[in-house]
Amino acid sequence: MTALPGDDWSLTFVGGDTRTGPLGTSMRDVIGLAGEGDPRVVLGESVSRERLAGLVAEHDVVVLPSLWECWPYAALDALHLNRPVLATPTGGFVEMIRPGAGGWLTRGTSVDDVEDGLRRVLEGARELSAHLPVTVLHQPNAGLGAARNFGIRQCRGRYILPLDSDNMVEPEFVARCLALLEARDELAFVTAWSRYIDEDGEPRSGRVDVGYQPFGNVGAANAESNVSGDAGCSRRRGSPTPRSSRATRTGISTVSSSARGAGGRSSPSGCCATGCAPIP
């Protein structure tokens, strides 16, 4: 493991000690000797199941090398916590892990196979980071609004666009929103109607004039809290949102969407904003 290049990764071993090292020696001593002097390798202690969930959440990938398995709950727990799993192709791993979706399977069960699997995962993460720099943030589950607000507080750009994971926007959506925000200081945010689409990007109802209205389910609590509806809108970072506002629902384009996912929603290319005139 210490032969893996780079200082942008760390590996934490978790579990109690066993006498399964060479000649019945301590496995903890064997691992400790192999990683001695490498600050990237952390040799942890045995932890309770309650603490284990938090520890998994602090890491990006769960590695489960094994020579044989039945139906490993350690993998199910990791997937339940939304963490991909890198495992050897044995037992239940083969059925519960879809390579590229729920994680990855190594080519075999040898030490070299596991090291090669880790190398491929790291190289894939580095390639993704180079082409699409992203930061993944985690916090204990506190609801949708709290998660979105936590993400917004970490933003450093001039503008913010919250976007749900099951939604997609038209290629020109952001540019049109920013053009309005740049031109009109009185606008708090810019958004659009959304259309329900199928996996081929076609309107689910068969009509192009039926969609989800951003302000169509306003309740009394919406003036204070984000409790319902979609929040796909562009706004300036740090700009206050009016406690109550109205939006003109005009100038909404009906350009077809190219988003995927049955039941997903896609913002069309037209926009509406608080107090704005029809978009030319």
N, C-alpha and C positions, 0 to 999 in steps of 0.2 A: 504493500500500500504506500509506503513512504517513497517509492520510486515514481509515483504520479507527479507530473510537473505542476508548477504554479502554486501561488500562495493565496488563491481566491476560493479555497475550499477548506473545510474541516470535517473530521470524521469522529463521531462520538460512539463509543462502545457502551452498551447498556446490558446489565444482567449479572446474576450472581456467579461466583466462581464454581468450577467443576474440576474433577480430576480426570479430564479428557485430553490433556496435553500429551506430548510424546512420553512414552514409558509411564503413563499414569500420573504425570506431573500436573501442577496447577495451570489451567488454561489462562488464567489472568496473568500469571507470571510470564507465560510465553508471549502473549499479546503485548504486555508491557515492555518486554525486552525488544520486541520487533519494532515498536514505535518509540523507543527511548530517544529523547533528544529532539523529537519532531513536534513542534508546537501545534501542528495541524491535527494531531491525533490526541483525543481526549479519552482516557480510560475511566468511564463512569462506574457507579456502584449499582447494586440492585435497587430498583425503585418500586413503589406500589403502583397498582393499576391506575389509581387516581392521579398520581404524579406523572405516570408514563404518558397520558394523553397530553398534558401540557408540554412535556419534553418533545413529543412528536411534532406538536404545533410549532415549536421553536426551530424546527429543521425543515429542509426543502424536500428531501428524498429519504425513504426508509429502505435500507439495504438488508435483505434477508437471505443470506447464503445457507444452503442446506443440502445434504447428501440425499435425504429422503424426507417426504412429508406425507401427511394425510390431508387434512383440511385446516391449514394454519390460520388460527384466529388473529395472530399478530398482523397478517396481511390485511384481513378484513377490517381490523381496528384502524390501521393506517389509511385504508381507502375511505373508511367512514369519516375520518378526520381530514379528508380531501388532500391526502399526501400520496404522490405516486410511489410505487414500489419497484425496486430493482431486485429480482430474485432469480434463483437458479431454476432450470426447467424440470422441476420434480413435483409429484403429487398434485395437490390442489392448486398450486401456483399456476400451472398450465391452463387451468379452467378459469380462474378468477382474475387473471391479469391479461388484459388485451394490450399487446405491445403498441406503444404510441398513444394509447388512450389512458389506461389505468396505471401504466408503468412500462417496464421493460423486462425481458427475460435474457439471461446470459446464454452464451452458446453451449455451455456445459457446466459441470459442477466443480471443476478444478480451480485452484488459486489463480492461475493465469486467466481463466474464463471470467472470474469475478473481477479481477483487475481490469481486463479488457472492457467489461461492461461499465465499470465506473469511468473509465477513460472516455468511452463513447458518450455517456451521459454528460460529463463535464464539457467535452468538445461541443456537443449540441447546445448546451446552455451558453457557452461562450459565443458560438456563432449567432444564436438568437439575440444575445445581448449586443453584439456588434451591429446587427442589422436593424434591430428594434429595441432600443434601450428601454427597459421597463424596471419598475421597482415594485416588488410584491410586499404588501403590508398585511399584518395579522393583528387581530385583537379578539378577546373573548366575545362570544356571540351576545350582542346587545340589541339586535334588531336591524332592519334595513336602513332606517334613517340614521342611526348611530354609526353604522359602517360607512355610509356615504359621507357623513360629516367628518368622520375621522380621516378619510382619504382626502377630502377637500383641505383640511387643516395642514396636510403635509405638502400640498402643492406649492410650487415656487414660480410657476409661469404667470403671465399677465391675465390669461383667460382660463376658464374652467369649463369642461364639458362632461358632466356625469353621464354615463351610458351603461344601462343594464346589460348583463352578459348575454341575454337572449335577444338583444336588439342590434340593429345595424343602421347606419345612416348612409344617405346618398353621398357620392364623392364630393359634391359641391356644397353640402349642407354647412360645414364649418366655415367655409369661405363666405357664404352668404350671411351667416350669423355675425361673423366678425365685421363684415362691411357695415352692417346696421349699427353694431355697437360702437364702431369707430366714428360713424357719421352722426350719431345721436346720443349725446351724453345723458339725456333724461331717461333712457331705457335702462331698466334694471336687468333684464335678461331677454333672450330671443329663443323661441322654440318653434315647434311645428306640429301639425297633426301627424298621427302615425297610422300606418295601414297594417292590418292583419294579413299575413301572407303564408303561403305553404312552402314546402321544401324547394320548389322551383322558382320562388319569388313572385308567384302570381297571387293576386288578391283572393283570399279564402272565400269571400262571398261571391266572387265572379264580377263584382262591380268595383270601379275605381273611385267611386265617390263615397264609399263607406269606410270609415276608419275610427280610430280612437281619438277623441278630442282631449287635449291636455287639460282643459278646464271643465270637462263634462261631468265630473263626479265631485264637485266641490261640496265640502261639508263645513260645519262651523269650526272644526278643529284645524282645517287647512290654513287658516289665517295665522296660526301659531306654530304648527308642526307639519312635518312631511309625513302624513299618515296614509295617503292613498295616491293612486295615479302614477304616471311615469314622470321621471325627472330629467329626461333627456333634453337639456337646454344649455345654451352657452351664456356665460355671464363673466363679469370681471371678478378677478380674485379680490376678496375683501370688500366688494361693494355690497351695501345693504339691500335686502329685498323688501319691498313695501309690505306692510302688514296686510293690506288688502289691495288688490289690483284687478284691472280688467284688461282683456286682450282682444284686439280686433281680429276676427277670424276671416281675414280676407287675403287674397293673393296666394292662396294655397295651391301649389302645383299638384297634378295627379300623375307625375312621372312614375312609371312602373318601378318596383323595387327589385333589387338583385340579391336580397338577403336570403339566408337559408334558415331552415328550422320550422317545422310545423308549429303553428301557434305563436311564432315569433312576431315582433312588431318592428317596422322599419320606418324611420322618419323620412317623409318625402322631401323633395328639394325646396318646396316653398316654406316660408317662415312666417310666424306671427310673433309680435312682441307687445309688451305692455304699453298701451297707448300709441301704437305705431299706425301709420297710414298704410293703405294697400301697397304691397311690394311691386315695384315696376317690373 
